Amino acid sequence: MPDFLPVDVLTELGRVTWAAIKLEDYTEGLCSIIEPTNPRTDKRQVSWKIRDAKRVLAGWPSSAARDDAAAWLERASHAIEQRNAALHATPVVQLGYPPTTEDRLFLGEMPRANRPYNERPLTVESLSALRSVLETASSRWVDVAVAAGTESRHQSSPSETTGI
């Protein structure tokens, strides 16, 4: 295993990590809007927070806000699973044999959540694809959070919407 990575690969790995940090923060924020908790003291894993928020959403009346939040959480859940697989992977070196003698680096992603073992090439292209998944899952977070917050307030005080 080399002691260092090429600068471009290390830079992209940093971008992946930053995209992952933001996605988890956005996800925890949305979950705490849907199921009010203090995100600073709620120590549940983000996957459990997503599961519980989706259960709360299932009890809301049908609306675009509910459906958008559920779809956003579903995308986030899949992206976070990919993040977990990559960032908790084992470094793998494939030794080069003639005619090529260059060693190739991979991230050995262990089987998780019904996913088989996978070797992700430790290249800018592969890491960039993962970053794209994370950034796409994060998109529209503000719009979804505002709509879910509005809907959540209606759910917690039904007299405002029914006039009772």
Secondary structure, 3 states (H helix, E strand, C coil): CCCCCCHHHHHHHHHHHHHHHHHHHHHHHHHHHHCCCCCCCCCCCHHHHHHHHHHHHHCCCCCHHHHHHHHHHHHHHHHHHHHHHHHCCEEEEECCCCCCCCCEEEEEECCECCECCEEEECCHHHHHHHHHHHHHHHCCHHHHHHHHHHHHHHHHCHHHHHCC
